[in-house]
Amino acid sequence: MSRAKRHHWWPLAQSRFWVDGDGLVTVTRADGTSFRANPLNIGVESELYTRFAEDDVRDTSIEDWFAEAIDSPASTLINHLLDPSNTTRQPFHGDPAKARVVRALGLRVNPYVDRIRIPPGIRQATARYVAALLVRHPRHLRRLALMHATPAETLAKNRALDMMLTLYRLYAERIEAAVFLVTRRVEDQEYLYADGGLVVEEPWRNSSGVPFDIHAPLTPDMALQVCPCRS
């Protein structure tokens, strides 16, 4: 019988980038108050991905798969995106009229564009990681469980987990074919990781098979934007 496990929907491979000198993460509540905590104790829920059989046998294979196939490569892909040796800078001069609009919105217009070399393995790992973050959140799972409502709560959860894996495979495939934009912080601002995880902008669309934009903070210094378009 598998032992009960605490399942992190915000993987430790990522949350460790937000720790301070004491190894703690600062968490801000909705009311503006904050507290510091060990990453082991945040973004976690007991038995979140556990399947339960009729005889109450626990199957934690989904969490084990997340840890090995999805979370394990996370540090490698994040470090790759952060490594300046993987970035080349090229001159860029866009439409002057559009540049004026961008400046009027308070954004910076640079005379160059940075291109990050993303080998197929890194692109695939990134797509899988972002897709997993999208579907593994407890709120997402609860919505899936409601879609499969049944008097047997265990059956509803197991069906929700099946649907979660189906959506994961679909999203991972589509995200891998999408355009990645990487943004970096300047000065003393930093990216925050919200309790809801990723920011997904609707309405749903059909271009290139990705029906939404995804904004994914990966570290306090860097965020990934997945765009539903091809280069």
C-alpha angles and dihedrals in degrees: 000000000000115000122241112271137197106234119209114213087183099055119230089228087070105029091059089072089067097054121116128220090288093053092252133126121223111230120198118205124216090258092058097255118123143199137187122241143170110260087236088070102046132069088023136123130180116253091350095154099024119126116214122208124207090264089053093251109157121228112194096171093118093057090045089051092049090052095048106033102028112023098036095065091044096091090049095052094044092049089048092054091046095048108102091206088071092057128082124190121220131182114258131184114180134185107312092215092053090045090057090052091050092050090048088057089057097255127134120248113204125195089229143049126219117220120199119210107233113184117208092258093054092045091051093047090048093050092048093047095050092044090051092050088052098053104029097065112116092235090056091049092050090053090051090049090053089053089057096042113169135156087251104076092192091054091050091052093048090051090049090053090051090051091047090057092046091052091045092057091047095048095043091055094048095043091051089060094046131093117268121211119187120202125192130201123247130211114346100331118109139188117258125213109225126216088244090058114215127028109235116190117207157204096112116247139186104217110126090348095281107113097195147024115256124206111194122179105210100177135354086266102044143037132188123224118199111201125197094233140082126241 
